[in-house]
Amino acid sequence: MVSVILDNLAAGETPQRILESYPTLQEQDIQAALSYAAEMARERIVDLPEVAA
């Protein structure tokens, strides 16, 4: 559902219109989708532990 929210926002829909189109959503769902997108957009380097063979 995150991608649906983000696609709608990117297409210019307002949060209110999204809530009207998807009645099971709540305002905090839209905020959570935006927070998730922001986190995914951060460029980070994550060092992975080496696994002993």
Residue frames as a rotation matrix with the C-alpha (Angstrom) as fourth column:
MET 1
0.570 0.822 0.000 0.00
0.822 -0.570 0.000 0.00
0.000 0.000 -1.000 0.00
VAL 2
0.104 -0.618 -0.779 3.02
0.352 -0.710 0.610 2.29
-0.930 -0.338 0.143 0.44
SER 3
-0.824 -0.465 0.323 3.57
0.440 -0.166 0.883 2.40
-0.357 0.870 0.341 -3.31
VAL 4
-0.055 0.887 0.458 -0.11
0.937 -0.113 0.330 3.22
0.345 0.448 -0.825 -3.91
ILE 5
0.661 0.267 -0.701 0.08
0.596 -0.754 0.275 6.17
-0.455 -0.600 -0.658 -1.52
LEU 6
-0.204 -0.850 -0.486 3.35
0.201 -0.522 0.829 7.42
-0.958 0.072 0.277 -3.00
ASP 7
-0.702 0.015 0.712 2.13
0.710 0.097 0.698 6.99
-0.059 0.995 -0.079 -6.58
ASN 8
0.349 0.923 0.166 -0.97
0.910 -0.376 0.176 9.02
0.225 0.089 -0.970 -5.78
LEU 9
0.556 -0.224 -0.800 1.01
0.352 -0.809 0.471 11.78
-0.753 -0.544 -0.371 -4.09
ALA 10
-0.550 -0.835 0.021 3.47
0.313 -0.183 0.932 11.86
-0.774 0.520 0.362 -6.99
ALA 11
-0.494 0.460 0.738 0.53
0.845 0.052 0.533 12.19
0.207 0.886 -0.414 -9.39
GLY 12
-0.832 0.072 0.550 -0.60
-0.066 -0.997 0.031 15.29
0.551 -0.011 0.835 -7.52
GLU 13
0.188 0.924 -0.333 -3.39
0.375 0.246 0.894 13.83
0.908 -0.293 -0.300 -5.43
THR 14
-0.141 -0.153 0.978 -3.97
-0.752 -0.626 -0.206 15.46
0.644 -0.765 -0.027 -2.07
PRO 15
-0.978 -0.208 -0.020 -3.88
-0.136 0.709 -0.692 13.40
0.158 -0.674 -0.722 1.10
GLN 16
-0.432 0.888 0.157 -7.58
-0.546 -0.119 -0.829 14.13
-0.718 -0.445 0.536 1.57
ARG 17
0.263 0.510 -0.819 -8.41
-0.963 0.190 -0.190 12.78
0.058 0.839 0.542 -1.88
ILE 18
-0.546 -0.521 -0.656 -6.36
-0.451 0.843 -0.293 9.65
0.706 0.136 -0.695 -1.21
LEU 19
-0.937 0.226 0.267 -8.23
-0.178 0.348 -0.920 9.09
-0.301 -0.910 -0.286 2.04
GLU 20
-0.016 0.978 -0.210 -11.52
-0.785 -0.142 -0.602 9.47
-0.619 0.155 0.770 0.19
SER 21
0.171 0.025 -0.985 -10.42
-0.882 0.449 -0.142 6.98
0.438 0.893 0.099 -2.48
TYR 22
-0.313 -0.359 -0.879 -9.11
0.092 0.910 -0.404 4.45
0.945 -0.208 -0.252 0.04
PRO 23
0.405 0.634 0.659 -11.45
-0.511 -0.441 0.738 4.57
0.758 -0.635 0.145 3.05
THR 24
0.830 -0.128 -0.543 -9.46
0.454 0.722 0.523 2.00
0.325 -0.680 0.657 5.03
LEU 25
-0.224 -0.965 0.134 -6.48
0.717 -0.256 -0.648 4.38
0.660 -0.049 0.750 5.17
GLN 26
0.750 0.322 -0.578 -5.93
0.635 -0.595 0.493 6.94
-0.185 -0.737 -0.651 7.90
GLU 27
0.910 -0.393 0.136 -3.86
-0.326 -0.877 -0.354 10.13
0.258 0.277 -0.925 7.90
GLN 28
0.385 -0.809 0.443 -1.08
-0.667 0.088 0.739 8.42
-0.637 -0.581 -0.506 9.84
ASP 29
0.490 -0.191 0.850 -0.80
0.503 0.859 -0.097 5.83
-0.712 0.475 0.517 7.04
ILE 30
0.865 -0.174 0.470 0.09
0.345 -0.474 -0.810 8.57
0.364 0.863 -0.351 4.57
GLN 31
0.674 -0.642 0.365 2.63
-0.735 -0.632 0.245 10.02
0.073 -0.433 -0.898 6.99
ALA 32
0.402 -0.515 0.758 4.11
-0.223 0.747 0.626 6.56
-0.888 -0.420 0.185 7.56
ALA 33
0.700 -0.116 0.705 4.46
0.668 0.454 -0.589 6.04
-0.252 0.883 0.395 3.80
LEU 34
0.833 -0.402 0.379 6.28
-0.135 -0.813 -0.566 9.35
0.536 0.420 -0.732 3.45
SER 35
0.528 -0.650 0.547 8.57
-0.776 -0.106 0.622 8.53
-0.346 -0.753 -0.560 6.36
TYR 36
0.493 -0.300 0.817 9.35
0.247 0.948 0.200 5.14
-0.835 0.103 0.541 4.83
ALA 37
0.815 -0.159 0.557 10.10
0.548 -0.102 -0.830 6.72
0.189 0.982 0.004 1.44
ALA 38
0.755 -0.558 0.345 12.41
-0.569 -0.819 -0.078 9.26
0.326 -0.138 -0.935 3.06
GLU 39
0.427 -0.594 0.682 14.28
-0.517 0.458 0.723 6.51
-0.742 -0.661 -0.112 4.87
MET 40
0.538 -0.172 0.825 14.66
0.566 0.799 -0.202 4.47
-0.624 0.576 0.528 1.68
ALA 41
0.896 -0.152 0.418 15.92
0.273 -0.554 -0.787 7.53
0.351 0.819 -0.454 -0.23
ARG 42
0.701 -0.698 0.147 18.83
-0.603 -0.470 0.645 8.08
-0.381 -0.541 -0.750 2.15
GLU 43
0.615 -0.590 -0.523 22.07
-0.234 0.498 -0.835 6.97
0.753 0.636 0.169 0.62
ARG 44
0.552 -0.419 0.721 23.90
-0.772 0.071 0.632 4.88
-0.316 -0.905 -0.284 3.14
ILE 45
-0.053 -0.614 -0.787 26.71
-0.542 0.680 -0.494 2.42
0.839 0.401 -0.369 3.06
VAL 46
0.683 0.320 0.657 26.09
-0.726 0.402 0.558 -0.50
-0.085 -0.858 0.507 5.31
ASP 47
-0.427 -0.871 -0.244 29.04
-0.844 0.481 -0.238 -2.72
0.325 0.105 -0.940 6.15
LEU 48
0.740 0.631 -0.231 28.01
-0.536 0.762 0.364 -6.34
0.406 -0.146 0.902 6.24
PRO 49
0.291 -0.647 0.705 29.85
-0.712 0.345 0.611 -8.74
-0.639 -0.680 -0.360 8.50
GLU 50
-0.268 -0.459 -0.847 32.07
-0.877 0.481 0.016 -11.20
0.400 0.747 -0.531 6.72
VAL 51
0.767 0.546 0.337 30.88
-0.626 0.753 0.204 -14.76
-0.143 -0.368 0.919 6.89
ALA 52
-0.285 -0.887 0.363 33.48
-0.761 0.440 0.476 -17.40
-0.582 -0.141 -0.801 7.64
ALA 53
0.175 0.327 -0.929 33.56
-0.906 0.422 -0.022 -20.01
0.385 0.846 0.370 4.89
